[in-house]
Amino acid sequence: QVQLVESGGGMVQAGGSLRLSCAASGRAFSRYHMGWFRQAPGKEREFVAAISWSDGSTHYADSVKGRFTISRDNAKNTVYLQMDSLKPEDTAVYYCAASNRPALTLGSAGYWGQGTQVTVSS
């Protein structure tokens, strides 16, 4: 089993930055993909970013490309999401997720963090 613990959420003005962390515990992650989803009130949960634990390859939603950066620290089993140039539309609950499938999607994610609130004011 895998446990995911998130931190780093908060409130920030538009144009500001936040860094989210997701610490994973449990079995090895060498074949996993990890990343982030978000869900705003009244909206569906959507993909944000993902990273392969094995080779470090990344994928981003079009809405965050150029502003968000996902990275991982293998020694700490931790994934980060650096969020820059934040916009009010980025306001959502952000969830860390992990998949032991070839890709990370809503359908393939088998493990979820508790969620952390990110609020961006105008």
C-alpha positions as CSV (number, residue, x, y, z in Angstrom):
1,Q,0.0,0.0,0.0
2,V,1.0,3.6,-0.6
3,Q,0.3,6.6,1.5
4,L,0.5,10.1,0.1
5,V,0.8,13.2,2.4
6,E,0.5,16.7,0.9
7,S,1.6,20.0,2.2
8,G,2.2,23.6,1.0
9,G,-1.3,24.8,0.1
10,G,-2.5,28.2,1.1
11,M,-3.7,31.6,0.0
12,V,-1.8,33.9,-2.4
13,Q,-2.5,36.9,-4.6
14,A,-2.6,36.6,-8.4
15,G,0.9,36.5,-9.8
16,G,2.3,34.8,-6.7
17,S,3.8,31.4,-6.1
18,L,3.3,28.3,-4.1
19,R,5.1,25.0,-3.9
20,L,3.2,21.8,-3.1
21,S,4.9,18.7,-1.7
22,C,3.7,15.1,-1.7
23,A,5.6,12.7,0.5
24,A,5.0,9.0,-0.4
25,S,5.5,6.0,1.9
26,G,5.1,2.3,1.3
27,R,6.4,0.1,-1.4
28,A,8.9,1.1,-4.1
29,F,7.9,3.6,-6.7
30,S,10.4,2.6,-9.5
31,R,7.5,1.7,-11.9
32,Y,5.0,4.3,-10.8
33,H,3.8,7.6,-12.2
34,M,2.9,10.3,-9.8
35,G,1.4,13.7,-10.1
36,W,-1.3,16.2,-9.3
37,F,-5.0,16.7,-10.0
38,R,-7.2,19.6,-8.9
39,Q,-10.9,20.1,-8.4
40,A,-12.7,23.5,-8.1
41,P,-16.1,23.8,-6.5
42,G,-18.8,22.5,-8.8
43,K,-16.3,21.2,-11.4
44,E,-14.9,17.9,-12.3
45,R,-11.5,16.8,-11.1
46,E,-8.9,17.6,-13.7
47,F,-5.4,16.5,-14.5
48,V,-2.6,19.0,-13.8
49,A,0.8,17.4,-14.1
50,A,2.5,14.0,-13.9
51,I,6.1,12.6,-13.6
52,S,7.5,9.2,-14.2
53,W,9.3,7.9,-11.1
54,S,11.7,5.9,-13.3
55,D,12.9,8.3,-16.0
56,G,11.6,11.7,-14.9
57,S,9.6,12.4,-18.0
58,T,6.8,14.9,-17.4
59,H,3.4,15.9,-18.8
60,Y,1.3,19.0,-18.1
61,A,-2.2,20.2,-18.8
62,D,-2.3,23.0,-21.3
63,S,-3.7,25.4,-18.8
64,V,-0.6,25.2,-16.6
65,K,2.2,24.8,-19.1
66,G,5.0,27.4,-18.6
67,R,3.7,28.3,-15.1
68,F,3.9,25.0,-13.1
69,T,6.8,22.6,-12.8
70,I,6.7,19.1,-11.4
71,S,9.7,17.4,-10.0
72,R,10.7,14.6,-7.7
73,D,13.4,13.7,-5.2
74,N,14.0,9.9,-5.4
75,A,15.9,9.8,-2.1
76,K,13.0,11.4,-0.2
77,N,10.1,9.7,-2.2
78,T,8.7,13.2,-2.6
79,V,7.0,14.9,-5.6
80,Y,6.8,18.7,-5.8
81,L,4.6,21.1,-7.8
82,Q,6.1,24.5,-8.1
83,M,3.3,26.9,-9.1
84,D,4.3,30.3,-10.4
85,S,2.3,33.2,-12.0
86,L,-0.8,31.9,-10.2
87,K,-4.2,33.0,-11.5
88,P,-7.6,33.1,-9.8
89,E,-8.7,30.2,-12.0
90,D,-6.1,28.0,-10.4
91,T,-8.1,28.1,-7.2
92,A,-9.0,24.5,-6.3
93,V,-8.3,21.6,-4.0
94,Y,-5.1,20.0,-5.3
95,Y,-4.7,16.2,-4.9
96,C,-1.5,14.2,-5.1
97,A,-2.0,10.9,-6.9
98,A,0.0,7.8,-7.9
99,S,-0.5,5.0,-10.5
100,N,1.3,1.8,-11.1
101,R,0.0,1.9,-14.7
102,P,2.0,3.2,-17.7
103,A,0.2,6.6,-17.4
104,L,-1.5,8.7,-14.7
105,T,-5.1,9.4,-15.3
106,L,-8.3,9.7,-13.3
107,G,-9.0,6.1,-14.3
108,S,-5.6,4.7,-13.5
109,A,-4.8,6.6,-10.3
110,G,-4.9,4.0,-7.5
111,Y,-3.7,6.2,-4.6
112,W,-4.7,9.7,-3.5
113,G,-3.6,12.2,-1.0
114,Q,-6.1,14.1,1.2
115,G,-6.0,17.2,-0.8
116,T,-4.7,20.7,0.0
117,Q,-6.5,23.9,-0.7
118,V,-5.0,26.5,-3.0
119,T,-6.7,29.9,-3.2
120,V,-5.6,32.7,-5.5
121,S,-7.2,36.1,-5.1
122,S,-7.7,38.7,-7.8
